[in-house]
Amino acid sequence: MSEKIVKEIIERAIEDEKFRKELFKHPEKALAGYDLTAKEQKLLEGLNEENFDKFAGGLGARTTKGAWRPG
């Protein structure tokens, strides 16, 4: 799994509310253009408002500072 690409997507979703909403509602559209494996694509397509913060490292302040590690 490419931690760099996945982290880039998560950081973008944290900083860009429009992208985050698109990721939740139309993940295939939001993720178009990213070089993801099938596993990464499926993982990111499974994100929603309820599980995003936990996935992103349980960051209540919406900051990434290295706390997130893909599994």
mmCIF file of the N, C-alpha and C atoms, coordinates in Angstrom:
data_MODEL
# 
_entry.id   MODEL 
# 
loop_
_atom_site.group_PDB 
_atom_site.id 
_atom_site.type_symbol 
_atom_site.label_atom_id 
_atom_site.label_alt_id 
_atom_site.label_comp_id 
_atom_site.label_asym_id 
_atom_site.label_entity_id 
_atom_site.label_seq_id 
_atom_site.pdbx_PDB_ins_code 
_atom_site.Cartn_x 
_atom_site.Cartn_y 
_atom_site.Cartn_z 
_atom_site.occupancy 
_atom_site.B_iso_or_equiv 
_atom_site.pdbx_formal_charge 
_atom_site.auth_seq_id 
_atom_site.auth_comp_id 
_atom_site.auth_asym_id 
_atom_site.auth_atom_id 
_atom_site.pdbx_PDB_model_num 
ATOM 1   N N  . MET A 1 1  ? 0.850   -1.174 0.000   1.00 0.00 ? 1  MET A N  1 
ATOM 2   C CA . MET A 1 1  ? 0.000   0.000  0.000   1.00 0.00 ? 1  MET A CA 1 
ATOM 3   C C  . MET A 1 1  ? 0.895   1.235  0.000   1.00 0.00 ? 1  MET A C  1 
ATOM 4   N N  . SER A 1 2  ? 0.554   2.194  -0.825  1.00 0.00 ? 2  SER A N  1 
ATOM 5   C CA . SER A 1 2  ? 1.329   3.413  -0.915  1.00 0.00 ? 2  SER A CA 1 
ATOM 6   C C  . SER A 1 2  ? 0.874   4.400  0.156   1.00 0.00 ? 2  SER A C  1 
ATOM 7   N N  . GLU A 1 3  ? 1.570   4.392  1.251   1.00 0.00 ? 3  GLU A N  1 
ATOM 8   C CA . GLU A 1 3  ? 1.209   5.278  2.368   1.00 0.00 ? 3  GLU A CA 1 
ATOM 9   C C  . GLU A 1 3  ? 1.197   6.735  1.930   1.00 0.00 ? 3  GLU A C  1 
ATOM 10  N N  . LYS A 1 4  ? 2.121   7.115  1.060   1.00 0.00 ? 4  LYS A N  1 
ATOM 11  C CA . LYS A 1 4  ? 2.222   8.506  0.624   1.00 0.00 ? 4  LYS A CA 1 
ATOM 12  C C  . LYS A 1 4  ? 0.957   8.965  -0.096  1.00 0.00 ? 4  LYS A C  1 
ATOM 13  N N  . ILE A 1 5  ? 0.451   8.175  -1.026  1.00 0.00 ? 5  ILE A N  1 
ATOM 14  C CA . ILE A 1 5  ? -0.741  8.565  -1.787  1.00 0.00 ? 5  ILE A CA 1 
ATOM 15  C C  . ILE A 1 5  ? -1.973  8.571  -0.887  1.00 0.00 ? 5  ILE A C  1 
ATOM 16  N N  . VAL A 1 6  ? -2.125  7.547  -0.070  1.00 0.00 ? 6  VAL A N  1 
ATOM 17  C CA . VAL A 1 6  ? -3.279  7.472  0.823   1.00 0.00 ? 6  VAL A CA 1 
ATOM 18  C C  . VAL A 1 6  ? -3.247  8.640  1.806   1.00 0.00 ? 6  VAL A C  1 
ATOM 19  N N  . LYS A 1 7  ? -2.093  8.936  2.357   1.00 0.00 ? 7  LYS A N  1 
ATOM 20  C CA . LYS A 1 7  ? -1.964  10.060 3.293   1.00 0.00 ? 7  LYS A CA 1 
ATOM 21  C C  . LYS A 1 7  ? -2.285  11.373 2.595   1.00 0.00 ? 7  LYS A C  1 
ATOM 22  N N  . GLU A 1 8  ? -1.850  11.518 1.351   1.00 0.00 ? 8  GLU A N  1 
ATOM 23  C CA . GLU A 1 8  ? -2.152  12.726 0.578   1.00 0.00 ? 8  GLU A CA 1 
ATOM 24  C C  . GLU A 1 8  ? -3.673  12.899 0.421   1.00 0.00 ? 8  GLU A C  1 
ATOM 25  N N  . ILE A 1 9  ? -4.372  11.809 0.139   1.00 0.00 ? 9  ILE A N  1 
ATOM 26  C CA . ILE A 1 9  ? -5.829  11.861 -0.017  1.00 0.00 ? 9  ILE A CA 1 
ATOM 27  C C  . ILE A 1 9  ? -6.491  12.235 1.305   1.00 0.00 ? 9  ILE A C  1 
ATOM 28  N N  . ILE A 1 10 ? -6.042  11.617 2.395   1.00 0.00 ? 10 ILE A N  1 
ATOM 29  C CA . ILE A 1 10 ? -6.609  11.909 3.720   1.00 0.00 ? 10 ILE A CA 1 
ATOM 30  C C  . ILE A 1 10 ? -6.352  13.367 4.094   1.00 0.00 ? 10 ILE A C  1 
ATOM 31  N N  . GLU A 1 11 ? -5.150  13.842 3.864   1.00 0.00 ? 11 GLU A N  1 
ATOM 32  C CA . GLU A 1 11 ? -4.837  15.240 4.176   1.00 0.00 ? 11 GLU A CA 1 
ATOM 33  C C  . GLU A 1 11 ? -5.698  16.182 3.347   1.00 0.00 ? 11 GLU A C  1 
ATOM 34  N N  . ARG A 1 12 ? -5.886  15.846 2.077   1.00 0.00 ? 12 ARG A N  1 
ATOM 35  C CA . ARG A 1 12 ? -6.738  16.685 1.233   1.00 0.00 ? 12 ARG A CA 1 
ATOM 36  C C  . ARG A 1 12 ? -8.170  16.693 1.767   1.00 0.00 ? 12 ARG A C  1 
ATOM 37  N N  . ALA A 1 13 ? -8.662  15.537 2.185   1.00 0.00 ? 13 ALA A N  1 
ATOM 38  C CA . ALA A 1 13 ? -10.020 15.444 2.725   1.00 0.00 ? 13 ALA A CA 1 
ATOM 39  C C  . ALA A 1 13 ? -10.155 16.232 4.023   1.00 0.00 ? 13 ALA A C  1 
ATOM 40  N N  . ILE A 1 14 ? -9.113  16.290 4.810   1.00 0.00 ? 14 ILE A N  1 
ATOM 41  C CA . ILE A 1 14 ? -9.130  17.052 6.061   1.00 0.00 ? 14 ILE A CA 1 
ATOM 42  C C  . ILE A 1 14 ? -9.184  18.547 5.764   1.00 0.00 ? 14 ILE A C  1 
ATOM 43  N N  . GLU A 1 15 ? -8.417  18.987 4.780   1.00 0.00 ? 15 GLU A N  1 
ATOM 44  C CA . GLU A 1 15 ? -8.290  20.410 4.488   1.00 0.00 ? 15 GLU A CA 1 
ATOM 45  C C  . GLU A 1 15 ? -9.355  20.944 3.542   1.00 0.00 ? 15 GLU A C  1 
ATOM 46  N N  . ASP A 1 16 ? -9.942  20.084 2.714   1.00 0.00 ? 16 ASP A N  1 
ATOM 47  C CA . ASP A 1 16 ? -10.856 20.524 1.659   1.00 0.00 ? 16 ASP A CA 1 
ATOM 48  C C  . ASP A 1 16 ? -12.231 19.887 1.870   1.00 0.00 ? 16 ASP A C  1 
ATOM 49  N N  . GLU A 1 17 ? -13.145 20.650 2.450   1.00 0.00 ? 17 GLU A N  1 
ATOM 50  C CA . GLU A 1 17 ? -14.465 20.115 2.787   1.00 0.00 ? 17 GLU A CA 1 
ATOM 51  C C  . GLU A 1 17 ? -15.217 19.628 1.548   1.00 0.00 ? 17 GLU A C  1 
ATOM 52  N N  . LYS A 1 18 ? -15.090 20.335 0.446   1.00 0.00 ? 18 LYS A N  1 
ATOM 53  C CA . LYS A 1 18 ? -15.766 19.935 -0.794  1.00 0.00 ? 18 LYS A CA 1 
ATOM 54  C C  . LYS A 1 18 ? -15.251 18.564 -1.259  1.00 0.00 ? 18 LYS A C  1 
ATOM 55  N N  . PHE A 1 19 ? -13.931 18.371 -1.232  1.00 0.00 ? 19 PHE A N  1 
ATOM 56  C CA . PHE A 1 19 ? -13.351 17.090 -1.615  1.00 0.00 ? 19 PHE A CA 1 
ATOM 57  C C  . PHE A 1 19 ? -13.805 15.987 -0.660  1.00 0.00 ? 19 PHE A C  1 
ATOM 58  N N  . ARG A 1 20 ? -13.830 16.292 0.638   1.00 0.00 ? 20 ARG A N  1 
ATOM 59  C CA . ARG A 1 20 ? -14.243 15.301 1.638   1.00 0.00 ? 20 ARG A CA 1 
ATOM 60  C C  . ARG A 1 20 ? -15.678 14.834 1.376   1.00 0.00 ? 20 ARG A C  1 
ATOM 61  N N  . LYS A 1 21 ? -16.568 15.777 1.114   1.00 0.00 ? 21 LYS A N  1 
ATOM 62  C CA . LYS A 1 21 ? -17.956 15.419 0.825   1.00 0.00 ? 21 LYS A CA 1 
ATOM 63  C C  . LYS A 1 21 ? -18.045 14.579 -0.441  1.00 0.00 ? 21 LYS A C  1 
ATOM 64  N N  . GLU A 1 22 ? -17.257 14.925 -1.448  1.00 0.00 ? 22 GLU A N  1 
ATOM 65  C CA . GLU A 1 22 ? -17.228 14.149 -2.697  1.00 0.00 ? 22 GLU A CA 1 
ATOM 66  C C  . GLU A 1 22 ? -16.692 12.738 -2.428  1.00 0.00 ? 22 GLU A C  1 
ATOM 67  N N  . LEU A 1 23 ? -15.687 12.649 -1.579  1.00 0.00 ? 23 LEU A N  1 
ATOM 68  C CA . LEU A 1 23 ? -15.115 11.349 -1.226  1.00 0.00 ? 23 LEU A CA 1 
ATOM 69  C C  . LEU A 1 23 ? -16.165 10.456 -0.564  1.00 0.00 ? 23 LEU A C  1 
ATOM 70  N N  . PHE A 1 24 ? -16.989 11.024 0.279   1.00 0.00 ? 24 PHE A N  1 
ATOM 71  C CA . PHE A 1 24 ? -18.027 10.253 0.965   1.00 0.00 ? 24 PHE A CA 1 
ATOM 72  C C  . PHE A 1 24 ? -19.189 9.892  0.033   1.00 0.00 ? 24 PHE A C  1 
ATOM 73  N N  . LYS A 1 25 ? -19.587 10.829 -0.827  1.00 0.00 ? 25 LYS A N  1 
ATOM 74  C CA . LYS A 1 25 ? -20.772 10.610 -1.670  1.00 0.00 ? 25 LYS A CA 1 
ATOM 75  C C  . LYS A 1 25 ? -20.452 9.905  -2.986  1.00 0.00 ? 25 LYS A C  1 
ATOM 76  N N  . HIS A 1 26 ? -19.339 10.260 -3.597  1.00 0.00 ? 26 HIS A N  1 
ATOM 77  C CA . HIS A 1 26 ? -18.958 9.710  -4.902  1.00 0.00 ? 26 HIS A CA 1 
ATOM 78  C C  . HIS A 1 26 ? -17.458 9.384  -4.892  1.00 0.00 ? 26 HIS A C  1 
ATOM 79  N N  . PRO A 1 27 ? -17.072 8.381  -4.115  1.00 0.00 ? 27 PRO A N  1 
ATOM 80  C CA . PRO A 1 27 ? -15.643 8.101  -3.966  1.00 0.00 ? 27 PRO A CA 1 
ATOM 81  C C  . PRO A 1 27 ? -14.932 7.789  -5.276  1.00 0.00 ? 27 PRO A C  1 
ATOM 82  N N  . GLU A 1 28 ? -15.606 7.093  -6.187  1.00 0.00 ? 28 GLU A N  1 
ATOM 83  C CA . GLU A 1 28 ? -14.953 6.756  -7.450  1.00 0.00 ? 28 GLU A CA 1 
ATOM 84  C C  . GLU A 1 28 ? -14.581 8.013  -8.231  1.00 0.00 ? 28 GLU A C  1 
ATOM 85  N N  . LYS A 1 29 ? -15.411 9.042  -8.149  1.00 0.00 ? 29 LYS A N  1 
ATOM 86  C CA . LYS A 1 29 ? -15.129 10.317 -8.811  1.00 0.00 ? 29 LYS A CA 1 
ATOM 87  C C  . LYS A 1 29 ? -14.015 11.067 -8.072  1.00 0.00 ? 29 LYS A C  1 
ATOM 88  N N  . ALA A 1 30 ? -14.096 11.105 -6.754  1.00 0.00 ? 30 ALA A N  1 
ATOM 89  C CA . ALA A 1 30 ? -13.100 11.819 -5.951  1.00 0.00 ? 30 ALA A CA 1 
ATOM 90  C C  . ALA A 1 30 ? -11.712 11.199 -6.087  1.00 0.00 ? 30 ALA A C  1 
ATOM 91  N N  . LEU A 1 31 ? -11.668 9.883  -6.251  1.00 0.00 ? 31 LEU A N  1 
ATOM 92  C CA . LEU A 1 31 ? -10.385 9.182  -6.296  1.00 0.00 ? 31 LEU A CA 1 
ATOM 93  C C  . LEU A 1 31 ? -9.835  9.014  -7.711  1.00 0.00 ? 31 LEU A C  1 
ATOM 94  N N  . ALA A 1 32 ? -10.604 9.435  -8.702  1.00 0.00 ? 32 ALA A N  1 
ATOM 95  C CA . ALA A 1 32 ? -10.145 9.345  -10.088 1.00 0.00 ? 32 ALA A CA 1 
ATOM 96  C C  . ALA A 1 32 ? -8.847  10.137 -10.243 1.00 0.00 ? 32 ALA A C  1 
ATOM 97  N N  . GLY A 1 33 ? -7.891  9.557  -10.905 1.00 0.00 ? 33 GLY A N  1 
ATOM 98  C CA . GLY A 1 33 ? -6.623  10.238 -11.127 1.00 0.00 ? 33 GLY A CA 1 
ATOM 99  C C  . GLY A 1 33 ? -5.551  9.878  -10.120 1.00 0.00 ? 33 GLY A C  1 
ATOM 100 N N  . TYR A 1 34 ? -5.946  9.257  -9.017  1.00 0.00 ? 34 TYR A N  1 
ATOM 101 C CA . TYR A 1 34 ? -4.960  8.795  -8.043  1.00 0.00 ? 34 TYR A CA 1 
ATOM 102 C C  . TYR A 1 34 ? -4.531  7.381  -8.413  1.00 0.00 ? 34 TYR A C  1 
ATOM 103 N N  . ASP A 1 35 ? -3.265  7.091  -8.311  1.00 0.00 ? 35 ASP A N  1 
ATOM 104 C CA . ASP A 1 35 ? -2.725  5.775  -8.636  1.00 0.00 ? 35 ASP A CA 1 
ATOM 105 C C  . ASP A 1 35 ? -2.841  4.875  -7.399  1.00 0.00 ? 35 ASP A C  1 
ATOM 106 N N  . LEU A 1 36 ? -3.998  4.233  -7.263  1.00 0.00 ? 36 LEU A N  1 
ATOM 107 C CA . LEU A 1 36 ? -4.295  3.405  -6.094  1.00 0.00 ? 36 LEU A CA 1 
ATOM 108 C C  . LEU A 1 36 ? -4.394  1.930  -6.476  1.00 0.00 ? 36 LEU A C  1 
ATOM 109 N N  . THR A 1 37 ? -4.012  1.082  -5.544  1.00 0.00 ? 37 THR A N  1 
ATOM 110 C CA . THR A 1 37 ? -4.246  -0.344 -5.734  1.00 0.00 ? 37 THR A CA 1 
ATOM 111 C C  . THR A 1 37 ? -5.728  -0.608 -5.492  1.00 0.00 ? 37 THR A C  1 
ATOM 112 N N  . ALA A 1 38 ? -6.194  -1.773 -5.885  1.00 0.00 ? 38 ALA A N  1 
ATOM 113 C CA . ALA A 1 38 ? -7.600  -2.134 -5.651  1.00 0.00 ? 38 ALA A CA 1 
ATOM 114 C C  . ALA A 1 38 ? -7.910  -2.109 -4.155  1.00 0.00 ? 38 ALA A C  1 
ATOM 115 N N  . LYS A 1 39 ? -6.966  -2.556 -3.333  1.00 0.00 ? 39 LYS A N  1 
ATOM 116 C CA . LYS A 1 39 ? -7.155  -2.568 -1.876  1.00 0.00 ? 39 LYS A CA 1 
ATOM 117 C C  . LYS A 1 39 ? -7.288  -1.153 -1.328  1.00 0.00 ? 39 LYS A C  1 
ATOM 118 N N  . GLU A 1 40 ? -6.430  -0.248 -1.790  1.00 0.00 ? 40 GLU A N  1 
ATOM 119 C CA . GLU A 1 40 ? -6.491  1.150  -1.350  1.00 0.00 ? 40 GLU A CA 1 
ATOM 120 C C  . GLU A 1 40 ? -7.810  1.789  -1.786  1.00 0.00 ? 40 GLU A C  1 
ATOM 121 N N  . GLN A 1 41 ? -8.188  1.532  -3.031  1.00 0.00 ? 41 GLN A N  1 
ATOM 122 C CA . GLN A 1 41 ? -9.434  2.093  -3.566  1.00 0.00 ? 41 GLN A CA 1 
ATOM 123 C C  . GLN A 1 41 ? -10.618 1.647  -2.706  1.00 0.00 ? 41 GLN A C  1 
ATOM 124 N N  . LYS A 1 42 ? -10.685 0.360  -2.415  1.00 0.00 ? 42 LYS A N  1 
ATOM 125 C CA . LYS A 1 42 ? -11.790 -0.186 -1.620  1.00 0.00 ? 42 LYS A CA 1 
ATOM 126 C C  . LYS A 1 42 ? -11.790 0.410  -0.214  1.00 0.00 ? 42 LYS A C  1 
ATOM 127 N N  . LEU A 1 43 ? -10.619 0.514  0.387   1.00 0.00 ? 43 LEU A N  1 
ATOM 128 C CA . LEU A 1 43 ? -10.486 1.072  1.723   1.00 0.00 ? 43 LEU A CA 1 
ATOM 129 C C  . LEU A 1 43 ? -10.996 2.515  1.761   1.00 0.00 ? 43 LEU A C  1 
ATOM 130 N N  . LEU A 1 44 ? -10.566 3.326  0.817   1.00 0.00 ? 44 LEU A N  1 
ATOM 131 C CA . LEU A 1 44 ? -10.958 4.733  0.788   1.00 0.00 ? 44 LEU A CA 1 
ATOM 132 C C  . LEU A 1 44 ? -12.422 4.900  0.401   1.00 0.00 ? 44 LEU A C  1 
ATOM 133 N N  . GLU A 1 45 ? -12.937 4.024  -0.446  1.00 0.00 ? 45 GLU A N  1 
ATOM 134 C CA . GLU A 1 45 ? -14.350 4.088  -0.814  1.00 0.00 ? 45 GLU A CA 1 
ATOM 135 C C  . GLU A 1 45 ? -15.248 3.775  0.379   1.00 0.00 ? 45 GLU A C  1 
ATOM 136 N N  . GLY A 1 46 ? -14.712 3.096  1.380   1.00 0.00 ? 46 GLY A N  1 
ATOM 137 C CA . GLY A 1 46 ? -15.489 2.745  2.564   1.00 0.00 ? 46 GLY A CA 1 
ATOM 138 C C  . GLY A 1 46 ? -15.566 3.837  3.612   1.00 0.00 ? 46 GLY A C  1 
ATOM 139 N N  . LEU A 1 47 ? -14.932 4.961  3.359   1.00 0.00 ? 47 LEU A N  1 
ATOM 140 C CA . LEU A 1 47 ? -14.959 6.049  4.340   1.00 0.00 ? 47 LEU A CA 1 
ATOM 141 C C  . LEU A 1 47 ? -16.288 6.785  4.309   1.00 0.00 ? 47 LEU A C  1 
ATOM 142 N N  . ASN A 1 48 ? -16.699 7.254  5.478   1.00 0.00 ? 48 ASN A N  1 
ATOM 143 C CA . ASN A 1 48 ? -17.897 8.082  5.592   1.00 0.00 ? 48 ASN A CA 1 
ATOM 144 C C  . ASN A 1 48 ? -17.691 9.032  6.770   1.00 0.00 ? 48 ASN A C  1 
ATOM 145 N N  . GLU A 1 49 ? -18.673 9.880  7.018   1.00 0.00 ? 49 GLU A N  1 
ATOM 146 C CA . GLU A 1 49 ? -18.541 10.864 8.088   1.00 0.00 ? 49 GLU A CA 1 
ATOM 147 C C  . GLU A 1 49 ? -18.330 10.222 9.446   1.00 0.00 ? 49 GLU A C  1 
ATOM 148 N N  . GLU A 1 50 ? -18.922 9.064  9.670   1.00 0.00 ? 50 GLU A N  1 
ATOM 149 C CA . GLU A 1 50 ? -18.828 8.395  10.971  1.00 0.00 ? 50 GLU A CA 1 
ATOM 150 C C  . GLU A 1 50 ? -17.453 7.773  11.222  1.00 0.00 ? 50 GLU A C  1 
ATOM 151 N N  . ASN A 1 51 ? -16.800 7.256  10.190  1.00 0.00 ? 51 ASN A N  1 
ATOM 152 C CA . ASN A 1 51 ? -15.534 6.559  10.427  1.00 0.00 ? 51 ASN A CA 1 
ATOM 153 C C  . ASN A 1 51 ? -14.306 7.326  9.955   1.00 0.00 ? 51 ASN A C  1 
ATOM 154 N N  . PHE A 1 52 ? -14.478 8.480  9.338   1.00 0.00 ? 52 PHE A N  1 
ATOM 155 C CA . PHE A 1 52 ? -13.344 9.209  8.785   1.00 0.00 ? 52 PHE A CA 1 
ATOM 156 C C  . PHE A 1 52 ? -12.322 9.618  9.839   1.00 0.00 ? 52 PHE A C  1 
ATOM 157 N N  . ASP A 1 53 ? -12.779 10.260 10.910  1.00 0.00 ? 53 ASP A N  1 
ATOM 158 C CA . ASP A 1 53 ? -11.836 10.713 11.932  1.00 0.00 ? 53 ASP A CA 1 
ATOM 159 C C  . ASP A 1 53 ? -11.067 9.551  12.549  1.00 0.00 ? 53 ASP A C  1 
ATOM 160 N N  . LYS A 1 54 ? -11.754 8.450  12.799  1.00 0.00 ? 54 LYS A N  1 
ATOM 161 C CA . LYS A 1 54 ? -11.073 7.283  13.364  1.00 0.00 ? 54 LYS A CA 1 
ATOM 162 C C  . LYS A 1 54 ? -10.033 6.764  12.379  1.00 0.00 ? 54 LYS A C  1 
ATOM 163 N N  . PHE A 1 55 ? -10.409 6.678  11.114  1.00 0.00 ? 55 PHE A N  1 
ATOM 164 C CA . PHE A 1 55 ? -9.480  6.208  10.089  1.00 0.00 ? 55 PHE A CA 1 
ATOM 165 C C  . PHE A 1 55 ? -8.289  7.146  9.970   1.00 0.00 ? 55 PHE A C  1 
ATOM 166 N N  . ALA A 1 56 ? -8.543  8.430  10.043  1.00 0.00 ? 56 ALA A N  1 
ATOM 167 C CA . ALA A 1 56 ? -7.478  9.418  9.891   1.00 0.00 ? 56 ALA A CA 1 
ATOM 168 C C  . ALA A 1 56 ? -6.641  9.559  11.155  1.00 0.00 ? 56 ALA A C  1 
ATOM 169 N N  . GLY A 1 57 ? -6.899  8.746  12.145  1.00 0.00 ? 57 GLY A N  1 
ATOM 170 C CA . GLY A 1 57 ? -6.080  8.749  13.342  1.00 0.00 ? 57 GLY A CA 1 
ATOM 171 C C  . GLY A 1 57 ? -6.801  9.263  14.564  1.00 0.00 ? 57 GLY A C  1 
ATOM 172 N N  . GLY A 1 58 ? -8.133  9.371  14.489  1.00 0.00 ? 58 GLY A N  1 
ATOM 173 C CA . GLY A 1 58 ? -8.895  9.865  15.629  1.00 0.00 ? 58 GLY A CA 1 
ATOM 174 C C  . GLY A 1 58 ? -8.527  11.281 15.975  1.00 0.00 ? 58 GLY A C  1 
ATOM 175 N N  . LEU A 1 59 ? -8.330  12.097 14.968  1.00 0.00 ? 59 LEU A N  1 
ATOM 176 C CA . LEU A 1 59 ? -7.849  13.448 15.176  1.00 0.00 ? 59 LEU A CA 1 
ATOM 177 C C  . LEU A 1 59 ? -9.009  14.428 15.300  1.00 0.00 ? 59 LEU A C  1 
ATOM 178 N N  . GLY A 1 60 ? -9.375  14.754 16.503  1.00 0.00 ? 60 GLY A N  1 
ATOM 179 C CA . GLY A 1 60 ? -10.469 15.681 16.729  1.00 0.00 ? 60 GLY A CA 1 
ATOM 180 C C  . GLY A 1 60 ? -10.190 17.069 16.186  1.00 0.00 ? 60 GLY A C  1 
ATOM 181 N N  . ALA A 1 61 ? -8.918  17.482 16.171  1.00 0.00 ? 61 ALA A N  1 
ATOM 182 C CA . ALA A 1 61 ? -8.549  18.815 15.697  1.00 0.00 ? 61 ALA A CA 1 
ATOM 183 C C  . ALA A 1 61 ? -8.332  18.831 14.190  1.00 0.00 ? 61 ALA A C  1 
ATOM 184 N N  . ARG A 1 62 ? -8.530  17.699 13.530  1.00 0.00 ? 62 ARG A N  1 
ATOM 185 C CA . ARG A 1 62 ? -8.355  17.588 12.077  1.00 0.00 ? 62 ARG A CA 1 
ATOM 186 C C  . ARG A 1 62 ? -6.973  18.061 11.631  1.00 0.00 ? 62 ARG A C  1 
ATOM 187 N N  . THR A 1 63 ? -5.974  17.409 12.175  1.00 0.00 ? 63 THR A N  1 
ATOM 188 C CA . THR A 1 63 ? -4.603  17.643 11.762  1.00 0.00 ? 63 THR A CA 1 
ATOM 189 C C  . THR A 1 63 ? -3.935  16.297 11.580  1.00 0.00 ? 63 THR A C  1 
ATOM 190 N N  . THR A 1 64 ? -2.981  16.196 10.680  1.00 0.00 ? 64 THR A N  1 
ATOM 191 C CA . THR A 1 64 ? -2.407  14.892 10.379  1.00 0.00 ? 64 THR A CA 1 
ATOM 192 C C  . THR A 1 64 ? -1.075  14.623 11.055  1.00 0.00 ? 64 THR A C  1 
ATOM 193 N N  . LYS A 1 65 ? -0.283  15.559 11.331  1.00 0.00 ? 65 LYS A N  1 
ATOM 194 C CA . LYS A 1 65 ? 1.022   15.471 11.958  1.00 0.00 ? 65 LYS A CA 1 
ATOM 195 C C  . LYS A 1 65 ? 1.521   14.061 12.287  1.00 0.00 ? 65 LYS A C  1 
ATOM 196 N N  . GLY A 1 66 ? 1.415   13.149 11.325  1.00 0.00 ? 66 GLY A N  1 
ATOM 197 C CA . GLY A 1 66 ? 2.019   11.842 11.447  1.00 0.00 ? 66 GLY A CA 1 
ATOM 198 C C  . GLY A 1 66 ? 1.289   10.834 12.289  1.00 0.00 ? 66 GLY A C  1 
ATOM 199 N N  . ALA A 1 67 ? 0.094   11.121 12.768  1.00 0.00 ? 67 ALA A N  1 
ATOM 200 C CA . ALA A 1 67 ? -0.598  10.193 13.640  1.00 0.00 ? 67 ALA A CA 1 
ATOM 201 C C  . ALA A 1 67 ? -1.257  9.042  12.884  1.00 0.00 ? 67 ALA A C  1 
ATOM 202 N N  . TRP A 1 68 ? -1.492  9.197  11.609  1.00 0.00 ? 68 TRP A N  1 
ATOM 203 C CA . TRP A 1 68 ? -2.196  8.175  10.857  1.00 0.00 ? 68 TRP A CA 1 
ATOM 204 C C  . TRP A 1 68 ? -1.211  7.199  10.231  1.00 0.00 ? 68 TRP A C  1 
ATOM 205 N N  . ARG A 1 69 ? -1.492  5.940  10.384  1.00 0.00 ? 69 ARG A N  1 
ATOM 206 C CA . ARG A 1 69 ? -0.688  4.887  9.775   1.00 0.00 ? 69 ARG A CA 1 
ATOM 207 C C  . ARG A 1 69 ? -1.630  3.900  9.097   1.00 0.00 ? 69 ARG A C  1 
ATOM 208 N N  . PRO A 1 70 ? -1.487  3.682  7.794   1.00 0.00 ? 70 PRO A N  1 
ATOM 209 C CA . PRO A 1 70 ? -2.365  2.740  7.123   1.00 0.00 ? 70 PRO A CA 1 
ATOM 210 C C  . PRO A 1 70 ? -2.116  1.326  7.624   1.00 0.00 ? 70 PRO A C  1 
ATOM 211 N N  . GLY A 1 71 ? -3.176  0.512  7.609   1.00 0.00 ? 71 GLY A N  1 
ATOM 212 C CA . GLY A 1 71 ? -3.034  -0.847 8.117   1.00 0.00 ? 71 GLY A CA 1 
ATOM 213 C C  . GLY A 1 71 ? -2.988  -1.879 7.070   1.00 0.00 ? 71 GLY A C  1 
# 
